[in-house]
């Protein structure tokens, strides 16, 4: 039985799965470097993000977008897209927090409190994910 799902929707689901794997790799490396190896937290963080972006590039190239393009061109475009979309994310967080005045917002559920900055950050991460998917589909891994 074949599921009625479009190729683009399946591709985005795969992209989201890679994002989850990427987060686990990034945090795993940070914890390994900082807590087990005793490295400086800033170095651990940098190593975690480097490993995460390399992991993400390989999975996206081979599994999500399945391209056979030139590695160097795609890697440079992938890294450039990460930086561009991070800038878009920061702008979205800033706009939501400062211009839409999420500063005053606060939601509490039992002992958990979500601040306006937290809400803006979650929204910014959604913006980043969608923008980076579109960027990679149209630019990095175009076919």
C-alpha positions in Angstrom: 0.0 0.0 0.0 1.5 3.3 -1.1 0.9 6.4 1.1 -0.7 9.4 -0.6 2.3 11.7 0.1 4.0 14.0 -2.4 7.7 13.7 -3.2 8.3 17.2 -1.7 6.5 16.3 1.5 8.5 13.1 1.9 11.7 15.0 1.2 10.8 17.6 3.9 10.0 14.8 6.4 13.4 13.3 5.7 15.0 16.7 6.1 13.3 17.1 9.5 14.6 13.6 10.5 18.1 14.7 9.5 17.6 17.8 11.7 16.8 15.6 14.7 19.8 13.4 14.0 21.9 16.5 13.6 20.8 17.9 16.9 21.7 14.6 18.6 25.1 14.5 17.0 25.8 18.1 17.9 24.9 17.7 21.5 26.5 14.3 21.7 29.8 15.7 20.6 29.5 18.8 22.9 28.8 16.5 25.9 31.6 14.1 24.9 34.2 16.9 24.5 33.2 18.9 27.5 32.1 16.4 30.1 34.1 13.3 29.2 37.2 14.7 27.6 37.3 17.9 29.8 37.8 20.3 26.9 37.0 24.0 27.1 33.2 24.6 26.7 33.7 27.0 23.8 35.9 24.5 21.9 33.5 21.7 22.7 30.6 23.8 21.4 32.5 24.6 18.2 33.5 21.0 17.6 29.9 19.9 18.2 28.6 22.3 15.6 31.3 21.4 13.1 30.4 17.7 13.5 26.7 18.5 13.2 27.0 20.5 10.0 29.2 17.8 8.4 26.8 15.1 9.5 23.9 17.2 8.1 25.6 17.9 4.8 26.3 14.2 4.2 22.8 13.0 5.1 21.1 15.8 3.0 23.3 15.1 0.0 22.9 11.4 0.0 19.5 10.7 1.6 17.3 13.7 1.4 18.2 15.3 -1.9 20.1 12.4 -3.5 22.5 14.5 -5.6 25.6 13.5 -7.4 26.9 17.1 -7.8 30.3 18.3 -7.0 31.1 18.0 -3.3 33.1 21.2 -2.9 30.4 23.4 -4.7 27.6 21.8 -2.7 29.5 22.0 0.6 30.3 25.7 0.1 26.7 26.4 -0.8 25.5 24.4 2.2 27.7 26.3 4.6 26.7 29.6 3.0 23.0 28.7 3.3 23.5 27.9 7.0 25.0 31.4 7.6 22.3 33.2 5.5 19.5 31.3 7.2 21.0 31.9 10.6 20.9 35.6 9.9 17.2 35.3 8.9 16.6 33.4 12.1 18.2 36.1 14.2 16.2 38.8 12.4 13.0 36.8 13.0 13.8 36.5 16.7 14.7 40.1 17.0 11.6 41.3 15.2 9.3 39.0 17.2 10.9 39.9 20.6 11.4 43.6 20.0 8.9 44.8 17.4 5.9 42.6 18.3 6.8 43.0 22.0 7.0 39.5 23.1 9.1 40.9 26.0 6.0 41.0 28.2 4.7 37.5 27.3 5.2 34.6 29.7 3.4 31.3 29.8 3.6 29.0 32.8 2.6 25.3 32.9 3.2 23.7 36.3 6.9 24.5 37.1 7.8 25.3 33.4 7.8 28.9 32.2 8.1 29.9 28.6 9.2 33.5 28.2 8.6 35.8 25.3 12.2 35.3 24.2 11.7 31.5 24.3 8.6 31.9 22.1 10.5 34.1 19.7 13.4 31.6 19.6 11.1 28.7 18.8 9.5 30.7 16.0 12.9 31.7 14.8 14.0 28.1 14.7 10.9 27.2 12.6 11.8 30.1 10.2 15.4 28.8 10.0 14.3 25.2 9.3 11.9 26.2 6.5 14.3 28.8 4.9 17.2 26.4 5.0 15.2 23.6 3.4 14.1 25.9 0.6 17.6 27.2 0.2 19.0 23.7 0.0 16.3 22.5 -2.4 16.7 25.5 -4.8 20.4 26.3 -4.5 22.7 23.7 -2.8 21.2 20.5 -4.1 19.3 21.7 -7.1 19.0 19.1 -9.8 
